[in-house]
Amino acid sequence: MNRAALSLLLAACASAQTRFVEGPQRVDVYVNGKAFTTFHYEDHWDKPFLHPLRTWSGVEVTRGYPVAPREGETRDHEWHRGLWFGHGDVNGVDFWRELGRGKSGRIVVRGRPKTGGARLEAPCDFVAPGGRRVASGLLAFHFSTDGRVNTIDAAVTLTAEPGGTLRLGDTEDGGFALRYADEFKEERGAILRNSEGLTGTKQIWGKRARWVDYSARRDGVLAGAAILDHPSNPRHPTYWHARGYGVNSANPFGVRDFTGDKTADGSFEVKGSVTFRYRVVLHEGAADPEAWWRDFRSAR
């Protein structure tokens, strides 16, 4: 992207008007008058998430189930809802799978999310079965569009308990994740690719890359969503839990599972806080994730 085109892009994003509409434990997000997504933090879900994700023309790239099920779509992995963060081993507690209250952890939003400008922030607690808090977090999202792509800039901050250590264990099940609509299954013709020029889940699963993109036809439109890993993130470029059935997760911790090296230990310990930054680009037509990543690389 040349300097003139980038200037036009930044000007368009800056002029986008974002509106937040609060409901019962949810916040609807509109950009330039169009429905963009909804931030869900209702009590009956075990973690907060954004759902659905839409392109600029309104094509939904996320699966409906279990939030808004569509007839005939898959119903596996109920905890795969839109765009979310979770991890299968946070100080020994599973915050990825949802095995039932009392069996796995919950990520609970503390109070109401804070909104302003184009940004939504949600402080949250990582609560173990029995009610003990094992860590705290802050989920922050910035929403924008340039009329061609819709963009979500996300920051996930994790904080250890005072005087304690936050340990993110080595497991493939975790990370910053998106569950795509069934049209984005590889067996149905979707194209899965990463920044290293590799395609298909057998090639990109468990590999390190700057970004991973899924593209497919939905509602007659070539559409997709790319997740970009920021260079400031620990262990950049991250590993990817990218499956052909439609889940895509940036996960820097599952080294043992991803490499097959049983002697490896990808666990990560934090005293204090750590922040992970990602960009999600919802696109139609030709996609250029490498150019989007170069732009993201320089973003503050």
Protein Blocks (a to p, Z undefined) as FASTA:
>chain_A
ZZklmmmmmmmmmmpccdddddehiacddeehiafbdcdfbfkbcbdcddddddfkopaf
bdfblklccehiacehkllghjadddfbgghiackbcebghiaccdddehjaddehjbcc
dddddddehiiafbdcddddddddehlaccddddddddddehiacdddddfbgcjddddd
fklpfknopacddfkopacjklmgopacfbdcddddeehiacdddddddfkbghiacddd
ddfklpacddfklmmmmnopakbcfbdcdehjadddddddddehjddfklmmmmmmmpZZ
